Amino acid sequence: MQTDSLHFVLKADLLFSYSDNDGSYLLQVGSGLATQWKSKDYKSILYLIGNLNLARSRAEDFRNSWFFHLRYNRKLTDLFRLEGFVQSQHNQLLSINSRNLLGAGVRLKFISTPEVKAYFGNSYMYEIEESDAFGLKLYNHRNSSYLSLSVSLAEGKLDLTNTLYYQPLYRDFGNYRILQQLKAEVPITQKLKFSGLFNYFLNSRTPAGESEYSSLLSMGITFEI
């Protein structure tokens, strides 16, 4: 989320990618969109992100994955915020190939300087997961905790943002998801940035009883208004 005084922000990415989905190597071209709206009093934020990745492997084109996330954030104090969200995602290369969820929780802004901002969040989630390979549809109650750190270096010439999620089931903490994202941005012009992105996802327990991971390394251009 943008934390400056702008009421509206839109970012669009075009990324050329190399990914490793549990040992299956793919070359990808991806696109992403992020937009944010703030209320006049700056206390409410509506945030939407989405991406679509098309992959080519062994001279075959197919849809690899897509992801959409809508979040509402309400500032109560400088430290404390409430937030709610809905999310839908699909990755046909994983055993859990479809995941839809909604959740709500709290967000704490515990570091706030011009160069460094840090947040901790904790939420309840209700999710529906589907596995076409195993013919399963799972209904879960899951906790979601995250730690997010944004750093601006060299007088704004390099911006780094790292976010780490930990999402266990309430009934079985040995069944969890870990999500990690690191993004680096270097301004080219006022509207264009060179960006690098690394995503990592770990599912500790699949329907087969094994762990499974997905990683994505991307580099490209970000357009921002």
C-alpha positions in Angstrom: 0.0 0.0 0.0 1.1 3.5 -0.7 1.5 5.6 2.4 2.0 9.1 1.0 -0.6 11.8 0.5 -1.9 10.7 -2.9 -5.6 9.9 -3.0 -5.3 7.6 -6.1 -2.4 5.4 -7.3 -2.3 3.0 -10.2 0.7 0.7 -11.1 1.0 -1.6 -14.1 3.8 -4.2 -14.6 5.0 -6.1 -17.6 7.4 -8.8 -16.4 9.5 -11.4 -18.1 9.8 -14.4 -15.7 11.6 -17.6 -14.9 9.7 -19.8 -12.4 10.1 -23.1 -10.7 6.9 -24.8 -9.6 8.0 -27.7 -7.5 10.6 -28.8 -10.0 8.7 -27.9 -13.2 10.7 -25.1 -15.0 8.9 -22.5 -17.1 9.6 -19.4 -19.0 6.8 -16.8 -18.5 5.5 -13.4 -19.5 3.4 -11.8 -16.8 1.3 -8.7 -16.3 0.1 -7.1 -13.1 -2.1 -4.3 -11.9 -2.3 -2.5 -8.6 -4.6 0.4 -7.8 -5.4 2.2 -4.5 -8.0 4.8 -3.5 -7.9 6.8 -0.2 -10.8 8.7 1.3 -10.6 12.5 1.8 -9.6 12.1 5.5 -6.9 9.6 4.5 -8.3 7.1 7.1 -9.8 4.6 4.6 -8.0 2.8 1.9 -9.4 0.5 -0.8 -6.7 -1.6 -2.5 -7.0 -3.9 -5.5 -4.2 -6.0 -7.0 -4.3 -8.6 -9.8 -2.0 -10.5 -12.0 -2.0 -13.0 -14.9 0.8 -15.2 -15.9 1.0 -17.0 -19.3 3.6 -19.7 -19.7 5.3 -21.5 -22.5 6.9 -24.9 -22.0 8.0 -27.4 -24.6 6.5 -25.3 -27.4 3.1 -25.4 -25.7 1.2 -22.3 -24.6 -1.1 -22.6 -21.6 -2.5 -20.5 -18.8 -0.4 -20.9 -15.7 -1.9 -18.7 -12.9 -4.0 -15.7 -12.0 -4.5 -13.9 -8.7 -6.9 -11.1 -7.5 -7.0 -9.5 -4.1 -9.3 -6.7 -2.8 -8.6 -5.2 0.6 -10.2 -2.4 2.8 -8.1 -0.7 5.5 -9.4 1.7 8.1 -7.0 3.7 10.3 -8.2 4.2 13.9 -4.9 5.5 15.4 -1.3 6.1 14.1 -0.6 2.5 15.4 -3.8 0.6 14.9 -5.9 -0.3 11.8 -8.7 -2.6 10.9 -8.8 -4.4 7.6 -10.9 -6.9 5.6 -10.2 -8.7 2.3 -11.4 -11.1 -0.3 -9.1 -13.1 -2.6 -9.2 -15.6 -5.5 -6.3 -17.4 -7.1 -5.5 -20.2 -9.4 -2.4 -22.1 -10.4 -2.9 -25.3 -12.4 0.6 -26.6 -11.8 -0.1 -27.1 -8.0 -2.1 -29.9 -6.4 -4.3 -27.3 -4.7 -5.0 -25.4 -8.0 -7.8 -23.1 -6.8 -8.1 -21.0 -3.6 -10.9 -18.5 -2.7 -11.0 -16.8 0.7 -12.3 -13.9 2.8 -10.9 -12.5 6.0 -10.7 -9.7 8.5 -8.2 -8.6 11.2 -5.9 -5.9 12.5 -2.8 -4.1 11.1 -0.2 -2.4 13.3 2.2 0.2 12.0 5.0 0.0 14.5 7.8 1.8 12.5 7.1 5.0 10.6 10.0 7.2 9.3 10.5 8.8 5.9 12.9 6.0 5.0 11.5 3.0 6.8 7.9 1.7 7.4 7.1 -1.6 9.1 3.7 -3.3 9.7 2.4 -6.4 11.5 -1.0 -7.9 10.7 -3.1 -10.7 12.0 -6.4 -11.9 10.5 -8.9 -14.7 10.5 -9.6 -16.3 7.1 -12.3 -18.6 5.8 -11.0 -20.4 2.6 -12.3 -22.8 0.0 -9.6 -24.8 -1.7 -10.0 -27.2 -4.7 -7.8 -29.9 -6.1 -8.8 -31.2 -9.6 -6.1 -33.9 -9.4 -7.5 -35.4 -6.2 -11.2 -34.5 -6.7 -11.3 -32.6 -3.4 -13.0 -29.4 -2.2 -11.8 -28.2 1.3 -13.4 -25.7 3.6 -10.9 -24.3 6.1 -10.6 -21.8 9.0 -7.1 -20.4 8.9 -5.0 -17.8 10.7 -3.0 -15.3 8.7 0.0 -13.3 10.2 2.3 -11.1 8.2 5.3 -8.8 8.6 5.9 -6.1 6.0 9.0 -3.8 5.7 9.5 -1.0 3.2 12.9 0.8 2.9 13.8 3.7 0.7 17.6 3.9 0.0 19.9 6.4 -1.7 17.4 9.3 -1.5 14.7 7.3 -3.2 16.8 5.8 -5.9 16.1 2.3 -4.7 12.9 1.1 -2.9 12.8 -2.3 -1.3 9.6 -4.0 0.1 9.6 -7.4 1.7 6.5 -9.2 3.1 6.3 -12.5 4.8 3.0 -14.4 5.5 2.5 -17.4 7.8 -1.0 -19.0 7.5 -1.7 -22.2 9.7 -5.0 -24.0 10.1 -6.6 -23.3 13.5 -7.2 -27.1 14.0 -3.7 -28.2 12.9 -0.8 -25.8 13.1 1.3 -28.3 11.2 -0.7 -27.6 8.1 0.4 -24.1 7.0 1.2 -21.8 4.1 4.2 -19.6 3.9 4.3 -16.7 1.4 7.3 -14.5 0.8 7.5 -11.5 -1.6 10.5 -9.2 -2.2 10.2 -6.3 -4.6 12.9 -3.8 -5.7 12.2 -0.7 -7.7 14.6 1.7 -9.4 13.2 4.9 -10.9 13.9 5.5 -14.6 11.6 8.5 -15.1 8.9 10.1 -13.0 6.4 7.5 -14.4 8.6 4.5 -15.1 10.6 2.2 -12.8 12.7 -0.8 -13.4 11.4 -3.5 -11.0 12.5 -6.9 -9.8 10.2 -9.3 -8.0 10.7 -12.6 -6.1 7.7 -14.6 -4.9 7.9 -17.8 -2.9 5.0 -20.0 -1.8 5.2 -23.2 0.4 2.3 -25.5 1.2 3.4 -27.7 4.1 0.8 -30.4 3.4 -0.9 -31.3 0.1 -3.7 -33.8 -0.4 -0.9 -36.4 -1.1 0.5 -35.7 2.3 3.7 -34.0 1.0 4.9 -30.4 0.9 4.9 -28.4 -2.3 6.4 -25.0 -3.3 6.2 -22.5 -6.1 8.7 -19.7 -6.8 8.7 -16.9 -9.3 11.5 -14.5 -10.2 10.6 -11.5 -12.4 12.2 -8.5 -13.9 10.6 -5.8 -16.0 9.1 -2.3 -16.2 6.5 -0.7 -13.8 4.3 2.2 -15.0 2.8 4.4 -12.2 0.3 7.2 -12.2 
